[in-house]
């Protein structure tokens, strides 16, 4: 039963993403933001102005996140800081009794991932990776079809993050964006979660299945240097900078139940945006890039069909109601849905639909991808963060935003 009370959330990290999340949260009548935090004064003031413009109660600003976490009125926090600080702040939040909502990004070390798991287990406080693509319209329609068995038994999935970010990475120093330093020093699958999150829910990862091993391979790094040479000239320092991050990183994962997953990280070469989705089973397959689907016994033999009609026919109940109520929020509505999932979990004191084991497993792919590449693309084992519980874990909490099953009773008919 949903509570009618307000949920009070703090936001830590107020760059472009953090500011955008504040705007998304303040559309919700039952959410208040009493406090925000960022070490940069200009970003802090901008966030305070955003809250003030809505006519909501005034927010307090902090430069130290520990001061925000010390407040008794904060129930949960949204963490939109640099990738390498997500886990540290999330652990501090849970120890302070606050739900931790982490913006997406890979981890930097295995130790911090285990610390996330142990802290959540010891405190009893949930930790949720705010993977908005788990609530994408196409992703949820495909999930619905998988649950109905239209693809048969799943065999292979592909996903990725294919997005031309050359200017964002190259100008990261000037714009205080953390991607620059990560690409400069690291080489791996730095951003696996937009693709891996939805795929993991299709494959029942951590509830009857798990990620077992991976192998990663990286190409040479040329994209940012060429971009800088074209923009600023061949003698510009940026055009001579050696970046560690390869232009194309390909990762293959084997699952305990036998499925394979391919992930591609492609952000420093010219290209249109794609999450490279592909879901293939014994009865058919779906492909994102050409909006295509083929279902055996239904599609013309050896021919593609447009996915658009299937999406309409198998629209997930979440999106059916979202379309009726009016789509809102960033990234086509995904931001609103994932934030609602977090806010309602906080409000109702339940576990989150993306739990700490999901969060740990998805973030950890970055660490093991880096290890595999450094070892010449050697296979690397992925730890079982559930410590055996994945074999027969009970279903996750019920609710409108659950991702391990579909309960239409939570939606209008």
Protein Blocks (a to p, Z undefined) as FASTA:
>chain_A
ZZfbdcddddehjafklmmmmmmmmmpmkbccfbccdfblklmmmmmmmmmmnopacddd
dfbfklmmmpmkbmbdcdfbdfklmmmmmmmmmmnopacdddedddfbfklmmmmmmmmm
mnopacddddfklmgfklmmmmmmmmnopnopafbdcddddddfklmmmmmmmnopaklm
mmmmgccdfblmlmmmmmmmmnopoiapacfbdcddddddfklmmmmmmmnopklmklmp
ccfbdfbdcdddddfkopacdddddfkbccdddehiacddfkbccdfklopacdehkacg
hiacdfklmmmmmocfklmmmmmnopadeehhlmmmmmmmmmmmmmnopacfbdfklmmm
mmmmmmmmmmmmmnoopacddddfkgomlmmpccddedjkbckbccfklpcZZ
